[in-house]
Amino acid sequence: MSANATPPQLPLAERLEDWHPTPPTEMNRDFRGPDFFVVLNVDGTRSRQGWVIWEEDGRYPDVIVELMSPSTAKVDRTDKKQLYAQTFHTRNYFVYDPFDENSLEGWQLDKQFNYQPLEPQENGWLWCETLGFWLGTWQGTIERETAIWLRFYDRDGNLVPLPEEAAQQEAEAAQQQAEAERQRAERLAARLRELGEDPDSF
């Protein structure tokens, strides 16, 4: 997953290096924020340099994805998993090793604030109830890098476009619409000429 791969439908989904779960202390100064997180129902238009919990009415992420490495996998599956469940109460938590396409794991928070494992589909996708999306791998090119990425899919299995992909799709649709209008105008002009009329006079 590109940590900045942000589905356009989400109000706030970022990788923010400047992450502050609590006011700075000696105990938490080395805490590294999630690689990717989503906070629902907040003002996503407001400019932020970081996600500062005590300045956001105590809001913790609703969904977190950690990108594992050999040095972080154990912590991501144990200490951080417990933190996100017991303290953050993050509803869905996922871990993924970008160099192992079969490594995706996920959990759903239960009423006792314990994580219950999610069962993958045959293709390895996991359902994120909080967002109403599937989370799974996708092979393609993003920012000139061809790789296997972690991406969101809708309920029907359609890839959720990134902002730049959505913009490109809109531009292509507008171009197709303009071409269709041009062809329609040409057909109308040809029909008018057949009837002995000058289309330029209309």
HUBEL-V896309 format. One record per backbone hydrogen bond with DSSP energy under -0.5 kcal/mol. NH is the residue of the N-H (numbers start at 1). CO is the residue of the C=O. Records with the same first field share a line. If there is no record, write none. Layout:
NH = CO  CO
This chain:
3 = 1
5 = 2
6 = 4
7 = 5
8 = 161
10 = 7
14 = 37
16 = 14
17 = 15
19 = 17
20 = 51
29 = 25
31 = 28
33 = 31
36 = 65
37 = 14
38 = 63
39 = 12
44 = 42
46 = 43
51 = 18
52 = 50
53 = 20  51
55 = 52
56 = 53
58 = 53
59 = 53  56
62 = 38
63 = 38
64 = 92
65 = 36
66 = 94
68 = 66  96
72 = 69
73 = 69
76 = 72
77 = 73
78 = 74  75
80 = 75
81 = 75
82 = 78
83 = 79
84 = 80
85 = 81
86 = 82
87 = 83
88 = 83
89 = 84
90 = 84
92 = 62
93 = 107
94 = 64
95 = 105
96 = 66
98 = 68  96
100 = 97
103 = 100
105 = 95
107 = 93
108 = 116
109 = 91
110 = 114
113 = 110
116 = 108
118 = 106
120 = 118
121 = 125
124 = 121
126 = 135
128 = 133
129 = 127
131 = 128
132 = 128
133 = 128
134 = 153
135 = 126
136 = 151
138 = 149
140 = 138  147
142 = 145
145 = 142
146 = 144
147 = 140  145
149 = 138  147
151 = 136  149
153 = 134
154 = 158
157 = 154
160 = 152
161 = 159
163 = 6
166 = 162
167 = 163
168 = 164
169 = 165
170 = 166
171 = 167
172 = 168
173 = 169
174 = 170
175 = 171
176 = 172
177 = 173
178 = 174
179 = 175
180 = 176
181 = 177
182 = 178
183 = 179
184 = 180
185 = 181
186 = 182
187 = 183
188 = 184
189 = 185
190 = 186
191 = 187
192 = 188
193 = 189
194 = 190
195 = 191
196 = 193
197 = 192
199 = 197
201 = 198
202 = 199
